Amino acid sequence: MIEILKKFFIAILSVLILAVDFFNTAYAEMHEKPVVAVMDFGKHSDAANEIIIDNVGTMASDYIIEALVESKKFTVVAKDFMEETLAAEGLDTSGIIPPSRARKIGKILGVRYIIYGNVNDVNSDTLTVNVISNGADVHTVKALIIARMMDVETGDIVTAARGEGQSKSSKVQVGTSHAGYFTIGSKRVSQVSVHNAVKKAAYSMVELLVKRLED
């Protein structure tokens, strides 16, 4: 009986040791990753001509956060926490951020790096296809994102990257409903296509960002 109890306690001890090693390793890996905060991206003056896509910068930052988390190379500050914290301090965090403001952001959030930038372009090429008496506009929606990663302690740009993405959008010219569409200039394109193009640009940018940091 004593021998059985001894083996049982040894087995339990082994499991506990393995569990402690696992959590220590996970904790160490988490804190070895650069801790970053992603700002809402600005919109270049020539990007997304219509006001209906004014949220394209927020859209871009959401996809950038998603791509950074999926890369498993960064610890990313939760966006809700970041926005609430910085709003309470009255700090503007979109578009181009000067080093002095970046230092404040880094100190408030407790991060070493911030990623910020602009959606520099959202446009579409159009091909009209006629089918009997109706027609369909086939658009290629294109998005361009340019980002910078800044060390908030020094104000230096650690690296910069650009990402491009595109997605097809078609709209049959029947009826008058415009639900589910964005307007770019004089063209209507599906919201799904705009999101897909921006997402592809965000993922492309993050992939390049990671590559440059690893080189």
N, C-alpha and C positions, 0 to 999 in steps of 0.2 A: 504493500500500500504506500509506504514511504517513497519507494522507488518511482511509483506511478505519479505521485504528487510532485516529486522532484522534476520528472520529465515534463509534467504539465507546466510548472512554473518556468522552466527553461524555455519552453515553447512560447509562453506568453511574453517573457522577457525579450526573446528574439524578435517577436512581432513588434513590440514597443520600440526596440532599437531601430528596426527598419523604418517604422513610421516616423520617428524623430529625424532620421537621416533624410527621409523623403521631404519632410516639411522644411528642414534646414536648407536642403538643396534648392527647393522651390523658392524659398524666401531669398536666398542668395542670388538666384538667377533673376528674380523680379527686380532686385535692387541694383543689379549690374547693368540692367537695361537703362538707356537714357530716358529720363522722365521729361515728357514734352506736353505742352498745351497747344492746341490748334485754335487759332483765332478764326473768327468769321472772315472769309475772304471778301475782298472788295470787288467791285465791278468796274473794269476799265470803261472809260467814257464812250468808247466805240462798241462795247460789247452789249449784246442783247438789247437792241434799240428800243423795244417797247417796255413800258413800265411794268407790264404784267409779269416780266421775269426779273423783277428787282430782287427776288429772293435767291437768285442764282449763286450768290456768294455763300449764303448759308447752306444751300444745297451742296456746293463744292466741299465746304469744310466737313459736312456730315459724312460724305463719301471718303474724304481723306482720313478722317478718324477711323472709319470702318477698315480701310486698307492698312493703316498703321497697326491696328490691333491684330488683323489677320496675318500681318508679316511676322508677328511675335518678336520683333526687334526693339520695341519701345514699350514703356509704361505710359499710358495716355491718361491725362486728367479728364475726369467725367465732364462733359460739356455743360450739363445743367448746373453743376457745382461751380464751374468756372464762370459761367454767365452771371449767376446770382452774386457771386463774390465780387466780380469786377464791376458789375452794375452798382453795387452798394458803394463802391469807391468812385463812381462817376467816370470810369475810364473808357474811352473809345478804343475798341479792339479790332476794327475791321480795316482791311486794305493795308497800306504801307504804314509801318510802325517805327517811329524813331527810337534810337537806343535808350534815351532817357525814359520814355514811357515803357519800353520793354523791361528795363531794370525794375520798375515799379511792379509790373505784372509778375515778373519772376519772383520777386520778394513776397508779394501777396499770396501767390499760388504755391510757393515753395518748389518751383521748378527751375532747372538749369537752362532749358531750351524752349523756345517757342517757334512754331511754324506759322507763317503768314504769307499773304500774297494777294494776287488778283486773278479773277477769271478774265483773261485778256480778250477773248473773242467767243462769241456764239453766233454762228451763221448757218445758212443752208443754201445748197445748190438745188435747183429744181429741174425735173424732167416731166413734161406733160405727156400723158399717154391717153389716146382717144380709143374708147371702146364703144362702137356703134354710135348712139346719140349722146352718151355720157362721156365723161372724162375723169382722169385721176391725176393728181399732182403727186409725183414721187420725189420726196425731198431727201437729201443727205444732210442731216444736222451735224455740224462740227463744233467742237468745243476745245478751247486752249486754256490751260491753267499754268501759271508760273508761280512757284513757291520759293521761299527762303527759309532756312533754318538758322536762327540766331542764338548765340550764347549770350544769355541776358546778363551774365556777370561782366563780360568784356565788351559787349556791344558788337562783337565780330560776327560776320556771316560765316557760319561753319560750312555750309554748302547751299547750292541753289539747284533747282531742277524744273523742267517744264514737262507737261504731259498733254497729249492730244488724244481725242476720242471722237468717234463718229457713229451715227446710227441712222438707219433708214426710217422715213416716215411717209405714209401715203394718205391722202384725203380724197375720197371720191366726191366729186362736185355735184352732189344731189342733196336737196334740202337746204335749210338755213342754220341748222344747229351747229354751234361752235364749242359745245361742251367738251372738255378734255383736251383742249388745244391751247398752245401758246402762240402769240404773234411775234414774229421776228421780221421787222420791217413791214412789208406788205404781204408776207406769207404766213399762213397758219400751219403749224406743225404740231404733232401730238406731244402731249406732256411726257408720255413714256419715252419717246425718242430723245427729247431734251435731257431727261434724267439719265438715260442710257449713255448719251454722248458725254455728259459731265462726269458720270461715274467712271467710264473708261479712261477719260483724261486724268481723273484723280488717281486711279490705280496705276496708270502708266507713270505718273509723276512720282508716286511713292516708290515704285519699283526702281526708278532711276535714283531717287534720293538714297535708298538703302544701298544700292550698288556703289554709289560714290562715297558713302561713309565707310564701306567695307574695303574699298581700294586703298 
